[in-house]
């Protein structure tokens, strides 16, 4: 066994050096320098030996974590390539259309590209679209055409398809196979074309929410089993081993990939990777954030951010030349409170009006082609009217709206122009998306808050950006309902001095608009769940006349054509009352006063069943 080296204390080293020969000063100096270097290098070597990052990575990351890290990097790069191409294509095509309109004899030629885009969009819906289902606030299932409208709530619905649920069990489906039955790359391609056509032709809306669906679909598509892979595996087993390592079988791993795709897509556009990762996590888990998934979403977002920076050199969505520090006076925070209240009112109005626009377009124009054409005409008319009244260009209302936000940050908009832009953008965006155009609501949401702040700033004699930056936070909180992502976006893009103003407006908007969200798929209730259109599961308290009777004696299936699939029973333990659920309870079980029946059936029959019980009849 080798002897361990014994290190002498510094006092002993000094003593030996001092009693050396008088003529050996050079040796003493050399020895002192070597020992000084050794005293510096030894702790460094010990730290490196302790870390051993290169040789012992497995001690720090388990196989699943290593796979998720690799997948996040691949997702970030793949999603960035698609979204950056869409972003560049929309910007080039939209400015080319505007330039052509400005050079044409009449500004009314804007209706040409708008109507052409509407026809192409209608053709996509008619011949190349699918359906995604979502649950509204009451738990009812509704069908959404995948290429139409805002893409984020479609992405939310697809995100939860792989989670275990009662309805999947009834249909004999489970896990990641449910997501694999739905399109991935094809859906991303359709949404790419639909968004490009809608925004390039002059439609009003943003890119961010639309690319969220593209990011989710690309990320999911990277892991979807395909017949060609199976055929190749039969010839080359190595590919099969790699695919088994690569392809997630756990729904949790698939959802991590989906979050990474959404985060990378948003980071490509916003240039704020941390906020994008939080946005993806928070928009899915509105009231139960999952931090462990945030890390992998952040990796994908950072990859997309740096690729954007390397290719274009311009990563952040909004830039200002000189950013003044916000004041800390009570007057300033009072104005922020007023502004946040106004933004909350606008957001609530915007959310309610969106439902009315969509219902109105589908009711008045059931014909697919007429609905899209009507939306294009209304969008163009609103933009033309706003341009005539304000003297501004068509991009004040049409397109994503980023140029108008930049003008507001620079203080180039008057109160009147800001108010007209607010109303016109709100209506034009709802006309585009409500009629079925493919565009997002994220940047338009920021646009609305920006115009509220731009109108208030001259009234209270503040530089516009001092109010606009907190207003962006207020918009994201009150309209999109992502408070943490809103704070991070503000700080990441505009700096830490605006943290406190952003927090103030966050509190105000969270109080005034805490139940508001433009994304209907965010809101779910578990008390009443519609499995398929027309079918639901409901909980019904046992009425007093049924106490002591059994399910078989009550003949619920025969009398009401409903199925009792569960029983919520109560029991006492250590003086406390507890409840548990029994699935498929025995039909001979006597019912107790505080029991709750879990009943499955058609909505109409369930409504009639509940009405009979409320009336006291048995």
C-alpha positions as CSV (number, residue, x, y, z in Angstrom):
1,X,0.0,0.0,0.0
2,X,1.6,3.3,-1.0
3,X,2.4,5.8,1.7
4,X,0.3,8.9,1.8
5,X,2.2,12.1,1.4
6,X,2.3,14.1,4.7
7,X,2.0,17.9,4.2
8,X,4.0,20.0,6.6
9,X,2.6,23.1,8.1
10,X,3.7,26.4,6.8
11,X,5.7,27.2,10.0
12,X,7.9,24.1,9.5
13,X,8.5,25.0,5.9
14,X,9.6,28.5,6.9
15,X,11.9,27.2,9.7
16,X,13.7,24.7,7.4
17,X,14.2,27.5,4.8
18,X,15.7,29.8,7.4
19,X,18.3,27.4,8.8
20,X,19.6,26.5,5.4
21,X,23.1,27.5,4.2
22,X,23.5,31.2,4.0
23,X,24.8,31.0,0.4
24,X,21.7,29.1,-0.7
25,X,19.4,32.1,-1.0
26,X,18.4,31.2,-4.6
27,X,17.4,27.7,-3.6
28,X,15.3,29.1,-0.8
29,X,13.6,31.6,-3.1
30,X,12.9,28.9,-5.7
31,X,11.5,26.6,-2.9
32,X,9.3,29.4,-1.6
33,X,7.9,30.1,-5.1
34,X,7.2,26.4,-5.7
35,X,5.5,26.1,-2.4
36,X,3.4,29.2,-3.1
37,X,2.3,27.8,-6.4
38,X,1.6,24.4,-4.8
39,X,-0.6,26.1,-2.1
40,X,-2.7,27.6,-5.0
41,X,-2.8,24.5,-7.2
42,X,-3.6,21.9,-4.5
43,X,-7.0,23.3,-3.6
44,X,-7.8,23.7,-7.3
45,X,-6.7,20.1,-8.0
46,X,-8.8,18.9,-5.0
47,X,-11.8,20.7,-6.3
48,X,-11.4,19.2,-9.8
49,X,-11.0,15.7,-8.3
50,X,-14.1,16.3,-6.2
51,X,-16.2,17.4,-9.2
52,X,-14.9,14.9,-11.8
53,X,-17.5,16.2,-14.2
54,X,-16.0,14.7,-17.3
55,X,-15.3,11.2,-16.0
56,X,-18.3,10.7,-13.8
57,X,-21.3,12.4,-15.5
58,X,-23.4,9.4,-14.6
59,X,-23.1,10.3,-10.9
60,X,-24.7,13.7,-11.5
61,X,-27.3,12.8,-14.1
62,X,-29.3,9.6,-14.3
63,X,-30.0,8.0,-17.8
64,X,-33.4,9.6,-18.0
65,X,-32.0,13.1,-17.2
66,X,-29.2,12.7,-19.8
67,X,-31.7,11.7,-22.4
68,X,-34.0,14.7,-21.6
69,X,-31.1,17.1,-21.8
70,X,-30.1,15.8,-25.3
71,X,-33.7,15.9,-26.4
72,X,-34.1,19.4,-25.2
73,X,-31.1,20.6,-27.2
74,X,-32.5,18.8,-30.4
75,X,-36.0,20.2,-29.8
76,X,-34.6,23.7,-29.4
77,X,-32.7,23.6,-32.6
78,X,-35.5,21.9,-34.6
79,X,-38.2,24.3,-33.4
80,X,-36.0,27.3,-33.9
81,X,-35.4,26.4,-37.6
82,X,-39.1,26.2,-38.3
83,X,-40.2,29.2,-36.3
84,X,-37.3,31.4,-37.4
85,X,-38.2,30.6,-41.0
86,X,-41.9,31.5,-40.4
87,X,-40.9,34.7,-38.6
88,X,-38.6,35.8,-41.5
89,X,-41.2,34.8,-44.1
90,X,-44.0,36.7,-42.4
91,X,-41.9,39.8,-42.0
92,X,-40.7,39.8,-45.6
93,X,-44.1,39.0,-47.2
94,X,-46.1,41.4,-45.0
95,X,-43.8,44.3,-45.8
96,X,-43.8,43.4,-49.5
97,X,-47.6,43.4,-49.5
98,X,-47.7,46.8,-47.7
99,X,-45.1,48.2,-50.2
100,X,-47.2,47.0,-53.1
101,X,-50.3,48.6,-51.7
102,X,-48.6,51.9,-51.0
103,X,-47.4,52.0,-54.7
104,X,-50.7,51.0,-56.1
105,X,-53.2,53.7,-57.4
106,X,-55.6,53.1,-54.5
107,X,-55.2,52.1,-50.9
108,X,-58.3,49.9,-51.4
109,X,-56.1,47.4,-53.1
110,X,-55.4,46.0,-49.7
111,X,-58.6,44.0,-50.0
112,X,-56.9,42.0,-52.8
113,X,-54.3,40.2,-50.6
114,X,-56.7,40.1,-47.7
115,X,-59.4,38.3,-49.8
116,X,-56.8,36.1,-51.4
117,X,-55.4,35.1,-48.0
118,X,-58.9,34.4,-46.8
119,X,-59.6,32.1,-49.7
120,X,-56.4,30.2,-49.3
121,X,-57.1,29.9,-45.5
122,X,-60.6,28.6,-46.2
123,X,-59.2,26.0,-48.7
124,X,-56.8,24.8,-46.0
125,X,-59.6,24.4,-43.5
126,X,-61.8,22.7,-46.1
127,X,-59.3,20.2,-47.5
128,X,-56.3,20.0,-45.0
129,X,-57.5,20.4,-41.4
130,X,-58.2,18.3,-38.4
131,X,-60.1,18.8,-35.1
132,X,-58.8,19.3,-31.6
133,X,-61.1,19.1,-28.6
134,X,-61.0,21.4,-25.6
135,X,-63.0,21.9,-22.4
136,X,-64.7,25.2,-21.5
137,X,-65.1,26.6,-18.1
138,X,-68.1,24.4,-17.4
139,X,-66.3,21.3,-18.4
140,X,-68.0,20.8,-21.8
141,X,-66.1,19.5,-24.8
142,X,-66.0,21.6,-27.9
143,X,-64.3,21.0,-31.3
144,X,-61.7,23.3,-32.6
145,X,-60.3,23.3,-36.2
146,X,-56.6,22.9,-35.7
147,X,-55.3,25.4,-38.3
148,X,-57.8,28.2,-37.4
149,X,-57.6,30.8,-34.8
150,X,-55.1,31.1,-31.9
151,X,-52.8,28.1,-31.7
152,X,-52.0,28.1,-28.0
153,X,-55.2,26.7,-26.7
154,X,-54.9,23.9,-29.3
155,X,-51.4,23.3,-28.0
156,X,-52.8,23.2,-24.4
157,X,-55.4,20.6,-25.4
158,X,-52.8,18.5,-27.2
159,X,-50.5,18.7,-24.2
160,X,-53.0,17.0,-22.0
161,X,-53.9,14.2,-24.4
162,X,-51.3,11.8,-23.0
163,X,-52.4,12.3,-19.3
164,X,-54.3,9.4,-17.7
165,X,-58.0,10.3,-17.7
166,X,-61.3,8.5,-17.2
167,X,-62.5,9.1,-20.7
168,X,-59.4,7.6,-22.2
169,X,-60.0,4.5,-20.1
170,X,-63.5,4.2,-21.4
171,X,-62.3,4.5,-25.0
172,X,-59.5,1.9,-24.5
173,X,-56.7,4.4,-25.0
174,X,-53.9,5.5,-22.7
175,X,-50.6,7.3,-22.4
176,X,-48.5,8.6,-25.3
177,X,-50.4,6.5,-27.9
178,X,-53.2,9.0,-27.6
179,X,-50.9,11.8,-28.8
180,X,-49.4,9.6,-31.5
181,X,-52.9,9.1,-33.0
182,X,-53.0,12.8,-33.7
183,X,-50.9,14.6,-36.4
184,X,-47.5,16.1,-35.5
185,X,-45.3,17.2,-38.4
186,X,-48.3,17.5,-40.7
187,X,-50.1,19.7,-38.2
188,X,-47.0,21.9,-37.8
189,X,-46.8,22.3,-41.6
190,X,-50.5,23.2,-41.9
191,X,-50.2,25.7,-39.1
192,X,-47.0,27.2,-40.7
193,X,-48.8,27.7,-44.0
194,X,-52.0,29.0,-42.4
195,X,-50.2,31.6,-40.2
196,X,-47.9,32.7,-43.1
197,X,-51.0,33.2,-45.4
198,X,-53.0,35.0,-42.7
199,X,-50.4,37.5,-41.5
200,X,-48.5,38.0,-44.8
201,X,-51.8,38.9,-46.6
202,X,-52.5,41.6,-43.9
203,X,-54.4,39.8,-41.2
204,X,-54.3,41.2,-37.7
205,X,-52.7,39.1,-35.1
206,X,-49.4,37.9,-33.6
207,X,-47.0,35.0,-34.2
208,X,-46.3,33.9,-30.7
209,X,-49.4,31.9,-29.8
210,X,-49.6,30.4,-33.3
211,X,-46.0,29.1,-33.2
212,X,-46.7,27.5,-29.8
213,X,-48.8,24.9,-31.6
214,X,-46.0,24.5,-34.2
215,X,-43.4,24.1,-31.4
216,X,-45.6,21.5,-29.6
217,X,-46.2,19.6,-32.9
218,X,-42.6,19.6,-34.0
219,X,-41.4,18.4,-30.5
220,X,-44.0,15.6,-30.4
221,X,-43.2,14.6,-34.0
222,X,-39.5,14.1,-33.2
223,X,-40.5,11.1,-31.0
224,X,-43.6,9.7,-32.8
225,X,-43.2,6.1,-33.9
226,X,-43.2,5.8,-37.7
227,X,-43.6,2.8,-40.1
228,X,-40.3,3.7,-41.8
229,X,-38.4,3.5,-38.6
230,X,-39.9,0.1,-37.9
231,X,-39.0,-1.1,-41.3
232,X,-35.4,0.2,-41.0
233,X,-35.2,-1.5,-37.6
234,X,-36.0,-4.9,-39.2
235,X,-32.9,-4.4,-41.3
236,X,-30.6,-2.6,-38.8
237,X,-31.1,-3.4,-35.1
238,X,-28.9,-0.5,-34.1
239,X,-31.5,2.0,-35.2
240,X,-34.1,0.2,-33.1
241,X,-31.9,0.4,-30.0
242,X,-31.4,4.1,-30.5
243,X,-35.2,4.6,-31.0
244,X,-36.1,2.7,-27.9
245,X,-33.7,5.0,-26.0
246,X,-34.9,8.1,-27.8
247,X,-38.7,7.7,-27.9
248,X,-40.5,8.5,-24.7
249,X,-43.0,5.9,-23.4
250,X,-43.8,7.9,-20.2
251,X,-46.4,10.7,-20.7
252,X,-44.4,12.8,-18.3
253,X,-41.4,12.7,-20.7
254,X,-43.6,13.5,-23.7
255,X,-45.0,16.5,-21.9
256,X,-41.5,17.7,-21.0
257,X,-40.7,17.5,-24.7
258,X,-43.9,19.4,-25.6
259,X,-43.1,22.2,-23.1
260,X,-39.6,22.4,-24.6
261,X,-41.1,22.9,-28.1
262,X,-43.4,25.7,-26.9
263,X,-40.6,27.4,-25.0
264,X,-38.2,27.3,-27.9
265,X,-40.9,28.7,-30.3
266,X,-41.7,31.6,-27.9
267,X,-38.0,32.3,-27.2
268,X,-37.3,32.5,-30.9
269,X,-39.8,35.4,-31.2
270,X,-39.5,37.2,-27.9
271,X,-35.7,36.9,-27.4
272,X,-36.3,36.2,-23.7
273,X,-35.5,32.5,-23.0
274,X,-36.2,32.5,-19.3
275,X,-39.5,34.2,-19.7
276,X,-40.3,31.8,-22.6
277,X,-39.6,28.7,-20.4
278,X,-41.7,30.1,-17.6
279,X,-44.4,31.0,-20.1
280,X,-44.6,27.5,-21.5
281,X,-44.7,25.9,-18.0
282,X,-47.1,28.4,-16.5
283,X,-49.6,28.5,-19.4
284,X,-50.0,24.7,-19.1
285,X,-50.0,24.5,-15.3
286,X,-51.9,27.6,-14.5
287,X,-52.3,26.8,-10.8
288,X,-49.7,24.1,-10.3
289,X,-46.4,25.1,-11.8
290,X,-44.0,22.1,-12.4
291,X,-40.5,23.4,-11.7
292,X,-38.7,20.2,-12.8
293,X,-40.0,20.5,-16.3
294,X,-38.9,24.2,-16.4
295,X,-35.2,23.2,-16.6
296,X,-35.7,21.3,-19.9
297,X,-38.0,24.0,-21.3
298,X,-35.2,26.5,-20.5
299,X,-32.6,24.4,-22.3
300,X,-34.7,24.4,-25.4
301,X,-35.5,28.1,-25.1
302,X,-31.8,29.0,-24.7
303,X,-30.8,27.0,-27.8
304,X,-33.4,28.8,-29.8
305,X,-32.4,32.1,-28.4
306,X,-28.7,31.7,-29.2
307,X,-29.4,30.4,-32.7
308,X,-31.6,33.5,-33.3
309,X,-28.8,35.7,-32.0
310,X,-26.2,34.0,-34.1
311,X,-28.2,34.2,-37.3
312,X,-29.9,37.6,-37.1
313,X,-28.0,39.4,-34.3
314,X,-31.3,40.7,-33.1
315,X,-32.9,38.5,-30.5
316,X,-35.1,40.7,-28.4
317,X,-38.6,41.6,-29.7
318,X,-38.6,45.2,-28.5
319,X,-35.6,47.5,-28.2
320,X,-35.3,51.1,-27.0
321,X,-32.5,53.5,-27.5
322,X,-32.4,55.0,-24.0
323,X,-34.4,53.6,-21.2
324,X,-35.1,56.0,-18.3
325,X,-35.3,54.7,-14.7
326,X,-38.8,54.8,-13.4
327,X,-39.5,57.2,-10.5
328,X,-40.4,55.9,-7.0
329,X,-43.0,58.5,-6.1
330,X,-46.5,57.8,-4.9
331,X,-47.9,59.7,-7.8
332,X,-46.2,57.4,-10.3
333,X,-47.5,54.3,-8.6
334,X,-50.9,55.8,-8.4
335,X,-50.9,56.3,-12.1
336,X,-49.7,52.7,-12.5
337,X,-52.6,51.5,-10.4
338,X,-55.1,53.5,-12.6
339,X,-53.5,52.2,-15.8
340,X,-53.6,48.6,-14.5
341,X,-57.3,48.9,-13.7
342,X,-57.9,50.2,-17.2
343,X,-55.9,47.4,-18.8
344,X,-57.9,44.9,-16.7
345,X,-61.2,46.4,-18.0
346,X,-59.9,46.2,-21.6
347,X,-58.8,42.6,-21.1
348,X,-62.1,41.5,-19.7
349,X,-63.9,43.2,-22.6
350,X,-61.5,41.6,-25.1
351,X,-62.1,38.1,-23.7
352,X,-65.9,38.5,-23.7
353,X,-65.9,40.1,-27.2
354,X,-63.8,37.2,-28.6
355,X,-66.6,34.7,-27.7
356,X,-69.2,36.9,-29.3
357,X,-67.1,37.4,-32.5
358,X,-66.5,33.7,-33.0
359,X,-70.1,32.8,-32.3
360,X,-71.3,35.6,-34.6
361,X,-69.1,34.6,-37.5
362,X,-70.1,30.9,-37.2
363,X,-73.8,31.8,-36.8
364,X,-74.1,34.4,-39.5
365,X,-71.8,32.7,-42.0
366,X,-72.0,28.9,-41.6
367,X,-70.5,28.6,-45.1
368,X,-66.7,28.2,-44.6
369,X,-65.7,30.3,-47.6
370,X,-68.1,33.2,-46.8
371,X,-66.9,33.2,-43.2
372,X,-63.3,33.7,-44.1
373,X,-64.0,36.2,-46.7
374,X,-66.2,38.2,-44.4
375,X,-63.4,38.3,-41.8
376,X,-60.9,39.5,-44.3
377,X,-63.3,42.3,-45.5
378,X,-64.0,43.4,-42.0
379,X,-60.3,43.4,-41.1
380,X,-59.5,45.5,-44.1
381,X,-62.3,47.9,-43.5
382,X,-61.2,48.5,-39.9
383,X,-57.6,49.1,-41.0
384,X,-58.6,51.5,-43.8
385,X,-60.9,53.5,-41.5
386,X,-58.1,53.7,-38.8
387,X,-55.6,54.8,-41.5
388,X,-57.9,57.5,-42.8
389,X,-58.7,58.9,-39.4
390,X,-55.2,58.9,-38.0
391,X,-53.1,59.5,-41.1
392,X,-50.9,56.5,-40.1
393,X,-50.0,53.5,-42.3
394,X,-52.0,50.3,-42.5
395,X,-49.4,48.5,-40.2
396,X,-51.0,50.5,-37.4
397,X,-53.7,47.8,-37.4
398,X,-52.7,45.1,-39.8
399,X,-50.0,42.5,-39.1
400,X,-48.5,41.6,-35.7
401,X,-48.4,45.2,-34.5
402,X,-44.8,45.3,-33.4
403,X,-44.1,48.5,-35.4
404,X,-46.9,50.4,-33.7
405,X,-45.6,49.2,-30.3
406,X,-42.1,50.5,-31.2
407,X,-43.6,53.8,-32.3
408,X,-45.4,54.1,-28.9
409,X,-42.2,53.3,-27.0
410,X,-40.5,56.1,-29.0
411,X,-43.3,58.5,-28.1
412,X,-44.5,59.0,-31.7
413,X,-48.2,58.4,-31.0
414,X,-50.6,61.0,-29.8
415,X,-53.5,60.3,-27.4
416,X,-56.0,60.1,-30.2
417,X,-53.9,57.8,-32.4
418,X,-53.3,55.5,-29.4
419,X,-57.0,55.2,-28.6
420,X,-58.0,54.6,-32.2
421,X,-55.3,52.0,-32.6
422,X,-56.5,50.3,-29.4
423,X,-60.0,50.0,-30.6
424,X,-59.1,49.2,-34.2
425,X,-56.5,46.6,-33.3
426,X,-58.9,44.9,-30.9
427,X,-61.7,44.6,-33.5
428,X,-59.4,43.7,-36.4
429,X,-57.7,41.0,-34.4
430,X,-61.0,39.5,-33.3
431,X,-62.3,39.7,-37.0
432,X,-59.2,37.9,-38.2
433,X,-59.1,35.2,-35.5
434,X,-62.9,35.0,-35.0
435,X,-63.5,34.2,-38.7
436,X,-60.9,31.4,-38.6
437,X,-57.7,33.2,-39.6
438,X,-54.5,31.7,-38.2
439,X,-52.8,34.2,-35.9
440,X,-51.9,34.6,-32.2
441,X,-53.2,36.7,-29.4
442,X,-50.0,37.2,-27.4
443,X,-48.5,40.3,-29.1
444,X,-52.0,41.8,-29.7
445,X,-52.5,41.5,-26.0
446,X,-49.3,43.4,-25.4
447,X,-50.5,45.9,-28.1
448,X,-53.7,46.7,-26.2
449,X,-51.9,47.4,-22.9
450,X,-49.3,49.5,-24.8
451,X,-52.0,51.7,-26.3
452,X,-53.7,52.3,-23.0
453,X,-50.3,53.4,-21.5
454,X,-49.5,55.5,-24.6
455,X,-52.8,57.4,-24.1
456,X,-52.3,57.9,-20.4
457,X,-48.6,59.0,-20.5
458,X,-49.2,62.6,-22.0
459,X,-52.1,63.1,-19.6
460,X,-49.8,62.7,-16.5
461,X,-46.7,64.0,-18.2
462,X,-44.6,60.8,-18.1
463,X,-42.3,59.5,-20.8
464,X,-44.4,56.8,-22.6
465,X,-42.1,54.0,-22.0
466,X,-42.3,54.5,-18.2
467,X,-46.0,53.4,-18.4
468,X,-45.8,51.2,-21.5
469,X,-43.3,48.7,-20.0
470,X,-45.5,48.0,-16.9
471,X,-48.5,48.0,-19.1
472,X,-47.0,45.0,-21.0
473,X,-46.9,43.1,-17.7
474,X,-50.5,44.1,-17.0
475,X,-51.6,42.8,-20.4
476,X,-49.9,39.4,-20.0
477,X,-51.3,39.0,-16.5
478,X,-54.9,40.1,-17.2
479,X,-55.3,38.7,-20.7
480,X,-53.0,35.7,-21.0
481,X,-52.9,34.9,-17.2
482,X,-49.2,34.2,-16.9
483,X,-48.0,36.4,-14.0
484,X,-44.6,34.9,-13.5
485,X,-43.7,34.9,-17.2
486,X,-44.9,38.5,-17.4
487,X,-42.5,39.6,-14.6
488,X,-39.6,37.7,-16.2
489,X,-40.4,39.1,-19.6
490,X,-40.3,42.7,-18.3
491,X,-37.1,42.2,-16.4
492,X,-35.4,40.2,-19.1
493,X,-36.2,42.6,-22.0
494,X,-36.2,46.0,-20.2
495,X,-34.0,45.5,-17.1
496,X,-34.3,45.1,-13.3
497,X,-35.3,48.8,-12.6
498,X,-38.8,48.0,-13.9
499,X,-39.3,45.0,-11.5
500,X,-41.2,47.0,-8.8
501,X,-43.5,48.8,-11.3
502,X,-44.2,45.4,-12.9
503,X,-45.0,43.9,-9.5
504,X,-47.4,46.7,-8.7
505,X,-49.5,46.3,-11.8
506,X,-49.3,42.5,-11.4
507,X,-51.0,42.7,-8.1
508,X,-53.7,45.1,-9.3
509,X,-54.5,43.1,-12.5
510,X,-54.4,39.8,-10.6
511,X,-57.1,41.2,-8.2
512,X,-59.3,42.7,-10.9
513,X,-59.0,40.1,-13.6
514,X,-57.8,36.9,-11.8
515,X,-60.4,34.7,-13.4
516,X,-60.0,36.1,-16.9
517,X,-58.0,34.4,-19.6
518,X,-58.2,34.6,-23.4
519,X,-57.2,30.9,-23.6
520,X,-60.3,28.9,-22.9
521,X,-58.5,25.6,-22.6
522,X,-56.7,26.9,-19.5
523,X,-59.8,26.8,-17.5
524,X,-61.0,23.4,-16.3
525,X,-63.3,22.1,-13.6
526,X,-63.4,18.6,-12.3
527,X,-66.9,18.5,-10.9
528,X,-68.5,18.0,-14.3
529,X,-66.6,16.5,-17.2
530,X,-67.9,15.9,-20.6
531,X,-66.3,12.8,-22.0
532,X,-67.4,13.2,-25.6
533,X,-69.8,15.8,-27.1
534,X,-73.1,15.0,-25.5
535,X,-71.8,12.7,-22.7
536,X,-70.7,13.6,-19.2
537,X,-69.8,12.3,-15.8
538,X,-71.5,14.0,-12.8
539,X,-71.6,13.6,-9.1
540,X,-75.0,13.4,-7.5
541,X,-75.7,13.5,-3.8
542,X,-77.9,10.6,-2.6
543,X,-81.4,12.0,-1.8
544,X,-83.0,11.2,1.5
545,X,-85.6,8.7,0.1
546,X,-82.8,6.6,-1.4
547,X,-80.9,6.2,1.9
548,X,-80.8,2.5,2.9
549,X,-81.6,1.3,-0.6
550,X,-79.3,-0.4,-3.1
551,X,-78.3,0.5,-6.6
552,X,-80.0,-2.6,-8.0
553,X,-83.2,-1.8,-6.2
554,X,-83.3,1.7,-7.5
555,X,-82.9,0.5,-11.1
556,X,-81.1,3.7,-12.2
557,X,-80.0,2.1,-15.5
558,X,-83.4,0.9,-16.4
559,X,-85.4,4.0,-15.2
560,X,-83.1,6.8,-16.2
561,X,-80.8,5.1,-18.9
562,X,-77.7,6.1,-16.8
563,X,-74.8,4.1,-15.4
564,X,-73.5,4.4,-11.9
565,X,-69.7,4.0,-12.3
566,X,-68.6,5.1,-8.8
567,X,-69.6,5.8,-5.3
568,X,-68.0,8.5,-3.0
569,X,-68.3,7.2,0.5
570,X,-67.6,8.9,3.9
571,X,-66.2,7.3,7.0
572,X,-64.8,8.5,10.3
573,X,-61.3,8.0,11.6
574,X,-59.9,9.4,14.8
575,X,-62.8,11.8,15.0
576,X,-62.2,13.1,11.5
577,X,-64.5,12.7,8.5
578,X,-62.8,11.2,5.4
579,X,-64.1,10.4,1.9
580,X,-62.9,7.9,-0.7
581,X,-64.1,6.8,-4.1
582,X,-65.1,3.3,-5.0
583,X,-65.2,2.6,-8.8
584,X,-67.8,0.1,-10.0
585,X,-69.4,-0.3,-6.6
586,X,-71.3,-3.5,-5.9
587,X,-75.0,-3.1,-6.9
588,X,-76.1,-4.5,-3.5
589,X,-74.3,-1.8,-1.5
590,X,-76.8,0.1,0.8
591,X,-76.6,3.8,0.2
592,X,-75.9,6.2,3.1
593,X,-77.0,9.8,3.7
594,X,-73.7,11.4,2.8
595,X,-72.9,9.2,-0.2
596,X,-72.4,10.7,-3.6
597,X,-73.1,8.8,-6.8
598,X,-70.8,9.1,-9.8
599,X,-73.1,8.8,-12.8
600,X,-72.3,8.5,-16.6
601,X,-74.7,9.2,-19.4
602,X,-76.1,11.6,-22.0
603,X,-76.3,15.2,-21.0
604,X,-80.0,15.5,-21.5
605,X,-80.7,12.5,-19.5
606,X,-78.4,13.6,-16.7
607,X,-80.2,17.0,-16.7
608,X,-83.5,15.3,-16.4
609,X,-82.2,13.0,-13.7
610,X,-80.9,15.9,-11.6
611,X,-84.2,17.8,-12.1
612,X,-86.2,14.8,-10.7
613,X,-83.9,14.5,-7.7
614,X,-84.2,18.3,-7.0
615,X,-88.0,18.0,-7.2
616,X,-88.0,15.5,-4.4
617,X,-89.4,12.6,-6.5
618,X,-87.7,9.3,-6.2
